[in-house]
Amino acid sequence: MNFIPRHPVETALSATPSAAGVNHLSVPRSRALWSVLAHKGHEAAVGDALLAIDGVSPRFCGPQEWLAVAAGEDAGRVANALSAIAGASIAEQSGGRTVLTLSGPDVRTLLAKCTAVDLHPSAFAVGRSANALVCHVGGNVARLSADTYELIVMRSFALSVFEELRLMGREFALTASFAD
């Protein structure tokens, strides 16, 4: 039997493709993700090492814990660099998590409808991330730029989060598409 891999939101997007509007929900098909746990006493060194790896965006998850996010094509190189970090345990998460990116002038207002994170720029600056409920699902929220947020949720809940964001985004003319 041959299995065909499918993105968890494939059916929702293939039926309604659209060009990017002012407020847009972008779904990258391929992101590489790892959980990184610092061993006791190595927190600062592991955090610094994550920041030093080219092409990796670390997302804070909690004390001693990060998600390392990279482009799918960089997975092998990044995995090697992560495994070389002394004082850290690494677990590959790519197959179990899905990344969604919201961008546009109204996405902070949209996200405020479905998460309890204080998204005001003075409380959640560019580069910050936090684990939080997103559309009733546990996930990670990161602010990538003034008007861009990245959500990382478990693969099994990705379609639910995607559909809820699209529903709440109707008042902002939210569009959605794959980012290839």
C-alpha positions in Angstrom: 0.0 0.0 0.0 1.3 3.4 -0.9 0.5 6.3 1.3 0.4 9.9 -0.1 1.4 12.5 2.4 -1.0 15.4 2.7 -0.8 18.7 4.5 -3.5 18.8 7.3 -5.2 21.8 5.6 -4.9 20.6 2.1 -8.6 20.0 1.5 -9.6 23.3 3.0 -7.2 25.3 0.8 -7.4 23.3 -2.4 -11.2 24.1 -2.6 -10.7 27.8 -2.1 -7.4 29.1 -3.5 -7.0 32.9 -3.4 -4.4 35.6 -3.9 -3.0 37.2 -0.8 -5.0 40.1 0.5 -4.1 42.9 3.0 -4.7 40.4 5.8 -3.5 37.0 5.0 -3.2 33.5 6.5 -0.2 31.8 4.9 0.4 28.1 5.3 4.0 26.9 4.7 4.0 23.4 3.3 7.4 22.5 4.8 8.9 23.7 8.1 11.4 21.7 10.1 10.8 21.8 13.9 12.5 20.5 16.9 11.9 20.6 20.7 15.0 21.7 22.5 15.4 21.1 26.2 18.3 22.5 28.1 19.8 20.4 30.9 20.0 22.0 34.3 22.7 24.6 34.4 23.0 24.8 30.6 20.0 27.1 29.9 22.0 30.2 28.9 24.5 28.3 26.8 21.8 26.4 25.0 19.8 29.6 24.3 22.9 31.3 22.9 23.7 28.3 20.8 20.2 28.3 19.3 20.6 32.0 18.3 23.9 31.3 16.7 22.6 28.6 14.2 22.1 30.2 10.8 18.5 29.8 9.6 17.0 28.8 13.0 14.3 30.8 14.7 14.0 29.7 18.3 10.6 30.0 19.9 10.4 30.2 23.7 8.1 27.6 25.2 9.0 27.8 28.9 12.0 27.7 31.2 14.7 25.6 29.6 12.5 24.8 26.5 12.4 26.1 23.0 11.0 25.1 19.6 13.6 25.5 16.9 12.0 26.4 13.5 13.8 26.2 10.2 12.9 26.0 6.5 12.3 22.4 5.4 15.2 22.3 3.0 17.6 23.2 5.8 16.5 20.3 8.0 19.6 18.1 7.7 22.0 20.9 8.3 20.0 22.3 11.2 19.6 18.8 12.8 23.3 18.4 12.8 23.9 21.8 14.4 21.3 21.1 17.0 22.7 17.7 17.9 26.1 19.4 18.5 24.7 21.6 21.3 26.2 20.5 24.6 23.8 20.3 27.5 20.6 19.9 25.4 18.2 17.2 24.4 16.7 17.5 21.0 13.5 15.9 19.6 12.3 16.2 16.0 8.7 17.6 15.8 8.2 18.4 12.1 5.7 15.6 11.4 3.5 16.4 14.4 3.2 20.2 14.2 1.9 22.7 11.7 2.9 26.3 11.1 0.4 29.0 10.2 1.5 32.6 9.5 -0.9 35.6 9.9 0.1 38.9 8.4 -1.6 42.3 7.9 -2.7 45.4 9.7 -5.6 43.7 11.5 -4.1 40.3 12.5 -3.4 41.5 16.1 -7.1 42.2 16.5 -8.0 38.9 14.9 -5.6 36.9 17.2 -6.9 38.7 20.3 -10.2 37.0 19.6 -8.7 33.5 20.1 -5.8 33.8 22.5 -5.3 35.3 26.0 -1.8 36.5 25.2 -1.4 40.2 25.6 -0.4 41.1 22.1 0.1 44.8 22.6 3.5 45.8 21.2 4.7 46.9 24.7 4.0 43.5 26.1 4.6 41.2 23.1 7.5 42.8 21.1 8.8 41.6 17.8 10.8 38.4 18.5 8.7 37.3 21.5 6.9 34.0 21.6 4.8 32.1 24.1 2.9 28.9 24.6 -0.8 29.6 24.8 -4.2 28.5 23.8 -4.9 29.5 20.2 -8.5 28.9 19.1 -9.0 26.5 22.0 -5.9 24.5 21.1 -2.5 24.5 22.8 0.1 26.1 20.6 2.9 28.6 20.3 2.5 32.2 19.2 5.4 34.2 17.9 5.6 37.8 16.7 7.8 37.9 13.7 7.3 41.6 12.7 5.0 44.5 13.4 2.1 42.9 11.6 3.2 39.2 11.3 2.5 36.4 13.8 3.4 32.7 13.5 1.3 30.0 15.1 2.6 26.5 15.7 -0.1 23.9 16.6 -0.3 20.1 16.8 -0.9 18.6 13.3 -4.1 16.9 14.5 -5.7 20.3 15.4 -4.3 22.3 12.5 -7.5 22.2 10.4 -9.7 23.2 13.3 -7.4 26.2 14.0 -7.2 27.1 10.3 -11.0 27.0 9.9 -11.6 29.1 13.1 -9.1 31.7 12.0 -10.7 31.9 8.6 -14.2 32.3 10.2 -13.0 35.0 12.6 -11.1 36.7 9.8 -14.0 37.3 7.5 -14.6 40.7 9.0 -11.0 41.6 8.0 -11.3 40.1 4.5 -8.7 37.5 5.5 -7.4 35.5 2.6 -5.5 32.2 2.8 -3.1 30.2 0.7 -0.1 27.9 0.8 3.3 29.5 1.0 5.6 27.5 -1.3 
